[in-house]
Amino acid sequence: MDIKSLGEPCSDSKINMHENKTCVNIENSSRFTYYKIHVDCKDADPTKRKCDYIVFKNASEKDEHQLALYVELKGGGVARASSQIQQTLRDTEKDFKDYLKKCFVISTGVPKMRGELQRIKKEFKQKTNLILHVERSPASLKENILFR
């Protein structure tokens, strides 16, 4: 099954995602149509590690960019969040092959030890060739930073 077919369309000015006490919104001032997939939902296989959401945007007349955002909402445990995103990237590699990919951990508790966070980010970059962005909840992802 094509995972993109599970995407729920949304062109609101803010696209919200939340789980327990962790939340993030994507500012969508251009009102592009994004598709939100709740990957790690109650119907998902509990034995398989995966991130919480994939939010993606296809190319359109207004904008030629194809963008896929991988989002993990955590109370803590950035290392586990990193591995969940890595697994989801592997599982959806064919679905989002030609998309610009951005990965985010939104957490209520970011590691206090700066060295540990740097190690997690470095390892993520080595394994995926992508940057892992870690933000404190509540977070707001601005449209202009998503396309860089």
Backbone as ProteinMPNN parsed JSONL, in Angstrom:
{"seq_chain_A": "MDIKSLGEPCSDSKINMHENKTCVNIENSSRFTYYKIHVDCKDADPTKRKCDYIVFKNASEKDEHQLALYVELKGGGVARASSQIQQTLRDTEKDFKDYLKKCFVISTGVPKMRGELQRIKKEFKQKTNLILHVERSPASLKENILFR", "coords_chain_A": {"N_chain_A": [[0.836, -1.181, 0.0], [0.493, 2.218, -0.794], [1.815, 4.557, 1.259], [1.341, 7.275, 1.148], [-1.269, 7.557, 0.35], [-2.707, 7.472, 2.647], [-2.671, 9.949, 3.711], [-4.065, 12.783, 5.274], [-5.605, 15.565, 3.95], [-4.665, 18.989, 4.465], [-4.94, 22.429, 4.605], [-4.831, 24.471, 6.336], [-3.888, 27.478, 8.154], [-2.306, 26.856, 10.281], [-0.919, 23.809, 11.099], [-1.591, 21.358, 13.257], [-0.152, 19.097, 15.637], [-0.274, 16.744, 18.225], [0.531, 14.966, 21.222], [-0.115, 13.537, 24.212], [1.483, 15.616, 26.452], [3.015, 16.93, 24.634], [3.473, 19.073, 21.89], [3.245, 20.45, 18.557], [3.164, 22.883, 15.978], [2.824, 23.556, 12.525], [3.516, 26.34, 10.749], [1.665, 27.584, 8.173], [1.517, 29.761, 6.241], [1.36, 30.249, 3.524], [-0.628, 28.67, 2.739], [-0.396, 26.134, 1.543], [-1.291, 22.863, 0.421], [-0.931, 20.396, 2.644], [-0.31, 17.005, 3.61], [-1.217, 14.965, 6.199], [-0.078, 12.263, 8.029], [-0.816, 10.06, 10.529], [1.318, 8.102, 11.717], [2.206, 6.436, 13.855], [-0.151, 5.318, 15.315], [-3.014, 4.19, 17.268], [-3.865, 1.939, 15.859], [-1.647, 0.911, 14.686], [1.097, -1.409, 14.234], [2.326, -2.515, 17.219], [4.815, -3.607, 17.694], [6.632, -2.595, 16.0], [8.97, -0.05, 15.494], [8.406, 3.384, 14.958], [8.039, 6.77, 13.754], [5.859, 9.424, 14.993], [4.38, 11.106, 13.197], [4.109, 11.781, 9.678], [4.335, 14.469, 7.636], [3.544, 15.744, 4.582], [4.162, 17.462, 1.475], [3.207, 17.819, -1.808], [4.562, 18.653, -5.068], [3.349, 21.598, -6.693], [1.375, 23.948, -8.666], [1.814, 26.374, -7.459], [4.165, 25.989, -6.075], [7.163, 24.285, -6.552], [8.393, 22.52, -4.847], [8.794, 19.386, -3.224], [8.1, 18.061, -0.176], [8.832, 16.3, 2.794], [8.104, 15.812, 6.092], [9.282, 14.366, 8.992], [8.11, 13.558, 12.057], [8.538, 13.221, 15.486], [7.005, 13.054, 18.551], [7.829, 13.525, 21.837], [8.057, 12.876, 25.366], [10.462, 12.757, 26.502], [13.68, 11.181, 26.029], [15.349, 11.396, 23.578], [17.164, 9.88, 22.083], [15.831, 7.451, 21.59], [13.718, 8.494, 20.108], [15.104, 9.354, 17.864], [15.899, 6.886, 16.747], [13.386, 5.877, 16.098], [12.533, 7.634, 14.083], [14.523, 7.091, 12.194], [13.894, 4.428, 11.519], [11.375, 4.791, 10.357], [12.074, 6.37, 8.17], [13.52, 4.457, 6.691], [11.447, 2.609, 6.19], [9.752, 4.078, 4.542], [11.185, 4.833, 2.377], [10.982, 4.415, -0.46], [8.513, 5.604, -0.98], [8.879, 8.347, -0.533], [11.008, 9.097, -2.096], [11.967, 11.184, -3.884], [11.645, 13.478, -2.406], [12.36, 16.408, -0.475], [13.627, 15.961, 2.681], [12.928, 16.448, 6.12], [13.654, 16.172, 9.542], [12.278, 15.936, 12.748], [12.41, 16.083, 16.264], [10.252, 16.645, 18.774], [10.157, 17.618, 21.984], [9.357, 17.418, 25.475], [11.342, 17.254, 27.244], [14.547, 17.973, 26.749], [17.811, 16.627, 26.395], [19.95, 17.47, 29.075], [22.653, 17.38, 29.036], [24.719, 18.685, 26.828], [26.614, 17.439, 25.201], [25.64, 14.811, 24.859], [23.326, 15.206, 23.304], [24.505, 16.273, 21.012], [25.987, 14.051, 20.193], [23.915, 12.253, 19.541], [22.706, 13.611, 17.408], [24.841, 13.693, 15.591], [25.29, 10.971, 15.081], [22.832, 10.347, 13.903], [22.983, 11.888, 11.555], [25.162, 10.607, 10.312], [24.042, 8.103, 9.768], [21.77, 8.631, 8.193], [22.212, 10.765, 6.529], [20.873, 13.113, 6.932], [19.718, 16.014, 8.754], [18.965, 16.074, 12.164], [16.556, 17.746, 13.833], [15.992, 19.115, 16.974], [13.567, 20.187, 19.113], [12.069, 22.071, 21.739], [8.971, 21.416, 23.306], [6.099, 23.51, 23.738], [6.28, 23.637, 20.2], [6.897, 25.569, 17.249], [6.988, 25.372, 13.859], [8.314, 27.202, 11.408], [7.355, 28.183, 8.155], [9.299, 29.221, 6.348], [11.746, 28.097, 7.209], [11.457, 25.447, 6.658], [11.918, 24.859, 3.995], [14.615, 25.128, 3.532]], "CA_chain_A": [[0.0, 0.0, 0.0], [1.199, 3.496, -0.835], [1.546, 5.256, 2.522], [0.859, 8.62, 0.859], [-2.729, 7.526, 0.202], [-3.286, 7.615, 3.989], [-2.532, 11.34, 4.131], [-5.26, 13.613, 5.447], [-5.237, 16.88, 3.438], [-4.856, 20.131, 5.36], [-4.364, 23.675, 4.09], [-5.026, 25.479, 7.379], [-2.713, 28.325, 8.376], [-1.488, 26.123, 11.251], [-1.178, 22.37, 11.1], [-1.273, 20.968, 14.632], [0.034, 17.709, 16.034], [-0.02, 16.659, 19.666], [0.448, 13.669, 21.889], [0.035, 13.786, 25.642], [1.803, 17.018, 26.741], [3.933, 17.418, 23.617], [2.749, 19.562, 20.723], [3.948, 21.242, 17.553], [2.358, 23.295, 14.842], [3.539, 24.006, 11.34], [2.913, 27.557, 10.226], [1.414, 27.391, 6.745], [0.972, 31.045, 5.802], [1.112, 30.187, 2.08], [-1.81, 27.819, 2.595], [-0.157, 24.967, 0.712], [-1.977, 21.666, 0.899], [-0.074, 19.365, 3.226], [-1.017, 15.774, 3.957], [-0.736, 14.519, 7.508], [-0.279, 10.83, 8.301], [-0.516, 9.667, 11.904], [1.964, 6.805, 11.474], [2.226, 5.646, 15.088], [-1.457, 5.483, 15.946], [-3.427, 3.006, 18.042], [-4.069, 0.799, 14.966], [-0.347, 0.504, 14.146], [1.767, -2.576, 14.815], [3.075, -2.031, 18.378], [6.162, -4.179, 17.767], [7.49, -1.9, 15.035], [9.343, 1.312, 15.844], [8.127, 4.36, 13.924], [7.773, 8.103, 14.29], [4.432, 9.692, 15.168], [3.733, 11.723, 12.037], [4.752, 12.254, 8.456], [3.562, 15.528, 7.001], [4.216, 15.941, 3.301], [3.602, 18.388, 0.495], [3.583, 17.501, -3.177], [4.792, 19.808, -5.939], [2.099, 22.171, -7.201], [1.568, 25.119, -9.527], [2.316, 27.467, -6.616], [5.489, 25.704, -5.534], [7.658, 23.024, -7.117], [9.037, 21.689, -3.82], [8.16, 18.234, -2.582], [8.658, 18.09, 1.165], [8.326, 15.306, 3.753], [8.54, 16.076, 7.466], [9.151, 13.229, 9.892], [7.958, 14.198, 13.371], [8.356, 12.365, 16.669], [6.641, 13.819, 19.746], [8.331, 12.756, 22.992], [8.187, 13.485, 26.68], [11.908, 12.683, 26.743], [14.224, 10.063, 25.256], [15.675, 11.828, 22.224], [17.851, 8.777, 21.396], [14.782, 6.545, 21.094], [13.004, 9.23, 19.061], [15.983, 9.31, 16.692], [15.82, 5.553, 16.136], [12.041, 5.735, 15.528], [12.534, 8.361, 12.809], [15.377, 6.332, 11.271], [13.137, 3.273, 11.041], [10.319, 5.276, 9.463], [12.749, 6.755, 6.931], [13.794, 3.218, 5.934], [10.176, 2.014, 5.764], [9.065, 4.913, 3.539], [12.218, 5.287, 1.447], [10.47, 4.438, -1.839], [7.363, 6.518, -1.069], [9.312, 9.748, -0.514], [12.344, 9.075, -2.696], [12.356, 12.46, -4.488], [11.211, 14.573, -1.537], [13.246, 17.014, 0.504], [13.207, 15.39, 3.966], [13.323, 17.134, 7.35], [13.337, 15.304, 10.676], [12.106, 16.719, 13.971], [11.989, 15.528, 17.55], [9.67, 17.678, 19.621], [10.236, 16.956, 23.284], [9.195, 18.241, 26.684], [12.616, 17.167, 27.959], [15.73, 17.86, 25.898], [18.933, 16.254, 27.266], [20.667, 18.576, 29.704], [24.055, 17.269, 28.642], [24.858, 19.11, 25.433], [27.41, 16.433, 24.5], [24.8, 13.677, 24.484], [22.479, 15.634, 22.196], [25.387, 16.393, 19.846], [26.308, 12.681, 19.776], [22.713, 11.699, 18.903], [22.55, 14.288, 16.119], [25.941, 13.278, 14.719], [25.007, 9.591, 14.693], [21.69, 10.414, 12.992], [23.512, 12.419, 10.289], [25.991, 9.564, 9.703], [23.209, 6.992, 9.315], [20.707, 9.018, 7.265], [22.627, 11.931, 5.742], [19.898, 14.172, 7.197], [19.899, 16.701, 10.035], [17.914, 15.872, 13.164], [16.238, 18.98, 14.563], [15.374, 18.822, 18.268], [12.925, 21.401, 19.613], [11.321, 21.925, 22.986], [7.527, 21.599, 23.19], [5.408, 23.549, 22.454], [7.143, 24.143, 19.128], [6.255, 26.103, 16.048], [7.905, 25.263, 12.732], [8.002, 28.263, 10.446], [7.394, 27.758, 6.766], [10.535, 29.603, 5.662], [12.858, 27.213, 7.553], [11.191, 24.09, 6.182], [12.381, 24.653, 2.624], [16.064, 25.335, 3.429]], "C_chain_A": [[0.886, 1.251, 0.0], [0.827, 4.292, 0.406], [0.994, 6.662, 2.279], [-0.66, 8.668, 0.729], [-3.436, 7.663, 1.556], [-3.279, 9.064, 4.48], [-3.854, 12.08, 4.175], [-4.915, 15.032, 4.999], [-5.549, 18.0, 4.436], [-4.184, 21.354, 4.739], [-4.625, 24.82, 5.069], [-3.756, 26.304, 7.551], [-1.782, 27.729, 9.43], [-1.913, 24.662, 11.231], [-0.683, 21.848, 12.441], [-1.114, 19.464, 14.778], [0.313, 17.691, 17.526], [-0.19, 15.235, 20.157], [0.787, 13.902, 23.345], [0.344, 15.274, 25.869], [2.722, 17.653, 25.702], [3.147, 17.877, 22.393], [3.643, 20.415, 19.828], [2.917, 21.709, 16.532], [3.272, 23.787, 13.734], [2.806, 25.235, 10.841], [2.862, 27.451, 8.705], [0.785, 28.666, 6.174], [0.675, 31.078, 4.301], [-0.108, 29.342, 1.743], [-1.621, 26.716, 1.552], [-0.99, 23.82, 1.261], [-0.921, 20.672, 1.351], [-0.942, 18.154, 3.503], [-0.38, 15.232, 5.223], [-1.097, 13.053, 7.701], [0.108, 10.582, 9.753], [0.007, 8.231, 11.83], [1.858, 5.911, 12.703], [0.93, 5.884, 15.851], [-1.859, 4.179, 16.633], [-3.639, 1.762, 17.185], [-2.753, 0.233, 14.421], [0.209, -0.71, 14.89], [2.65, -2.109, 15.986], [4.498, -2.578, 18.47], [7.145, -3.446, 16.848], [7.71, -0.454, 15.445], [9.062, 2.249, 14.68], [7.875, 5.719, 14.549], [6.259, 8.34, 14.338], [3.744, 10.173, 13.9], [4.689, 11.866, 10.857], [3.802, 13.3, 7.892], [4.277, 15.823, 5.69], [3.431, 16.881, 2.4], [4.12, 17.98, -0.87], [3.887, 18.785, -3.938], [3.444, 20.289, -6.477], [2.415, 23.336, -8.131], [2.181, 26.267, -8.737], [3.765, 27.252, -6.19], [5.948, 24.338, -6.025], [8.28, 22.089, -6.095], [8.151, 20.52, -3.387], [8.858, 18.091, -1.239], [8.011, 17.011, 2.022], [8.948, 15.599, 5.113], [8.259, 14.837, 8.294], [9.175, 13.791, 11.304], [7.725, 13.146, 14.444], [8.105, 13.274, 17.861], [6.995, 12.98, 20.967], [8.259, 13.567, 24.269], [9.655, 13.57, 27.069], [12.452, 11.584, 25.854], [14.495, 10.407, 23.81], [16.367, 10.706, 21.442], [16.833, 7.793, 20.817], [13.995, 7.206, 19.959], [13.794, 9.193, 17.758], [15.87, 7.96, 15.993], [14.438, 5.31, 15.512], [11.957, 6.444, 14.167], [13.373, 7.611, 11.779], [14.627, 5.141, 10.68], [12.055, 3.7, 10.055], [10.911, 5.737, 8.134], [13.036, 5.526, 6.066], [12.496, 2.627, 5.367], [9.502, 2.779, 4.63], [10.014, 5.431, 2.458], [11.699, 5.41, 0.011], [9.347, 5.457, -2.004], [7.793, 7.976, -1.205], [10.71, 9.922, -1.104], [12.808, 10.448, -3.188], [11.955, 13.675, -3.662], [12.381, 15.114, -0.72], [12.743, 16.529, 1.863], [13.768, 16.207, 5.126], [12.83, 16.279, 8.514], [13.334, 16.116, 11.967], [11.732, 15.833, 15.153], [11.495, 16.726, 18.344], [9.508, 17.032, 20.987], [9.981, 17.929, 24.429], [10.488, 18.25, 27.48], [13.774, 16.932, 27.014], [16.909, 17.521, 26.805], [19.695, 17.474, 27.783], [22.136, 18.568, 29.294], [24.174, 17.558, 27.144], [25.624, 18.069, 24.607], [26.576, 15.252, 24.037], [23.914, 14.026, 23.294], [23.306, 15.743, 20.91], [25.741, 15.011, 19.3], [25.13, 12.061, 19.022], [22.533, 12.307, 17.511], [23.623, 13.85, 15.118], [25.705, 11.862, 14.196], [23.861, 9.542, 13.677], [22.163, 10.853, 11.599], [24.336, 11.352, 9.566], [25.135, 8.446, 9.101], [22.231, 7.369, 8.207], [21.102, 10.095, 6.26], [21.602, 13.071, 5.833], [20.194, 14.796, 8.558], [18.705, 16.407, 10.928], [17.744, 17.174, 13.94], [15.531, 18.59, 15.856], [14.87, 20.137, 18.839], [12.171, 21.08, 20.898], [9.837, 22.22, 22.726], [7.058, 22.703, 24.143], [6.286, 24.2, 21.397], [6.309, 24.647, 17.966], [7.298, 26.07, 14.924], [7.467, 26.253, 11.664], [8.242, 27.782, 9.026], [8.722, 28.061, 6.082], [11.726, 28.71, 6.022], [12.667, 25.798, 7.004], [11.79, 23.822, 4.81], [13.869, 24.928, 2.45], [16.795, 24.023, 3.531]], "O_chain_A": [[1.892, 1.32, 0.706], [-0.333, 4.661, 0.589], [0.257, 7.187, 3.115], [-1.271, 9.709, 0.971], [-4.634, 7.941, 1.601], [-3.822, 9.365, 5.543], [-4.656, 12.015, 3.243], [-4.033, 15.658, 5.587], [-6.554, 17.963, 5.147], [-3.003, 21.316, 4.391], [-4.639, 25.988, 4.683], [-2.675, 25.88, 7.142], [-0.597, 28.061, 9.468], [-3.095, 24.332, 11.33], [0.514, 21.892, 12.724], [-1.819, 18.672, 14.152], [1.056, 18.532, 18.033], [-0.935, 14.431, 19.597], [1.861, 14.41, 23.667], [-0.473, 16.119, 25.503], [3.16, 18.791, 25.873], [2.264, 17.167, 21.912], [4.632, 21.005, 20.263], [1.931, 21.023, 16.26], [4.338, 24.353, 13.977], [1.612, 25.178, 10.546], [3.881, 27.254, 8.044], [-0.343, 28.643, 5.683], [-0.171, 31.852, 3.856], [-0.559, 29.309, 0.598], [-2.531, 26.398, 0.786], [-1.35, 23.815, 2.438], [-0.127, 20.174, 0.554], [-2.163, 18.265, 3.617], [0.837, 15.064, 5.304], [-2.253, 12.653, 7.56], [1.236, 10.865, 10.156], [-0.765, 7.272, 11.875], [1.46, 4.751, 12.595], [0.908, 6.553, 16.884], [-1.129, 3.189, 16.582], [-3.602, 0.647, 17.704], [-2.751, -0.81, 13.768], [-0.169, -0.989, 16.028], [3.619, -1.382, 15.768], [5.305, -2.065, 19.246], [8.354, -3.664, 16.924], [6.757, 0.279, 15.711], [9.431, 1.956, 13.543], [7.537, 5.816, 15.729], [5.48, 7.558, 13.793], [2.655, 9.708, 13.563], [5.896, 12.046, 11.019], [2.614, 13.041, 7.698], [5.472, 16.118, 5.682], [2.222, 17.064, 2.543], [5.324, 17.816, -1.066], [3.512, 19.875, -3.505], [2.524, 19.498, -6.689], [3.579, 23.667, -8.355], [2.972, 27.044, -9.273], [4.503, 28.212, -5.97], [5.214, 23.354, -5.926], [8.661, 20.97, -6.441], [6.94, 20.655, -3.212], [10.085, 18.009, -1.182], [6.795, 16.825, 1.987], [10.17, 15.628, 5.258], [7.142, 14.32, 8.301], [10.148, 14.429, 11.705], [6.84, 12.299, 14.33], [8.906, 14.165, 18.148], [6.515, 11.856, 21.113], [8.384, 14.792, 24.253], [10.027, 14.399, 27.899], [11.727, 11.096, 24.987], [13.937, 9.784, 22.907], [16.162, 10.6, 20.233], [16.971, 7.357, 19.674], [13.65, 6.556, 18.973], [13.223, 9.023, 16.681], [15.756, 7.906, 14.768], [14.334, 4.611, 14.505], [11.379, 5.912, 13.219], [12.978, 7.504, 10.618], [14.717, 4.877, 9.481], [11.845, 3.044, 9.035], [10.311, 5.517, 7.082], [12.822, 5.552, 4.855], [12.452, 2.2, 4.213], [8.76, 2.192, 3.842], [9.679, 6.356, 1.718], [11.958, 6.412, -0.655], [9.241, 6.102, -3.047], [7.148, 8.752, -1.91], [11.485, 10.774, -0.67], [13.948, 10.833, -2.925], [11.933, 14.792, -4.18], [13.276, 14.367, -0.325], [11.558, 16.669, 2.167], [14.933, 16.605, 5.114], [11.728, 15.732, 8.474], [14.261, 16.878, 12.242], [10.868, 14.962, 15.058], [12.226, 17.693, 18.557], [8.812, 16.027, 21.133], [10.341, 19.105, 24.359], [10.713, 19.144, 28.296], [13.967, 15.818, 26.528], [17.005, 18.079, 27.898], [20.034, 18.383, 27.025], [22.778, 19.615, 29.217], [23.767, 16.749, 26.31], [25.306, 17.849, 23.439], [26.783, 14.742, 22.935], [23.769, 13.221, 22.374], [22.846, 15.345, 19.84], [25.791, 14.818, 18.085], [25.319, 11.42, 17.988], [22.241, 11.594, 16.55], [23.336, 13.66, 13.936], [25.897, 11.591, 13.01], [23.917, 8.784, 12.708], [21.783, 10.257, 10.592], [24.227, 11.205, 8.348], [25.468, 7.906, 8.045], [21.892, 6.532, 7.37], [20.411, 10.311, 5.263], [21.486, 13.886, 4.918], [20.838, 14.181, 9.408], [17.559, 16.486, 10.484], [18.664, 17.641, 14.612], [14.573, 17.817, 15.831], [15.636, 21.082, 19.028], [11.703, 19.96, 21.103], [9.501, 23.164, 22.011], [7.58, 22.813, 25.253], [6.957, 25.197, 21.665], [5.18, 24.211, 17.739], [8.364, 26.675, 15.041], [6.38, 26.142, 11.098], [9.206, 27.071, 8.743], [9.22, 27.238, 5.314], [12.642, 28.575, 5.211], [13.631, 25.039, 6.903], [12.132, 22.683, 4.493], [14.348, 24.959, 1.316], [18.024, 23.995, 3.466]]}, "name": "protein", "num_of_chains": 1, "seq": "MDIKSLGEPCSDSKINMHENKTCVNIENSSRFTYYKIHVDCKDADPTKRKCDYIVFKNASEKDEHQLALYVELKGGGVARASSQIQQTLRDTEKDFKDYLKKCFVISTGVPKMRGELQRIKKEFKQKTNLILHVERSPASLKENILFR"}
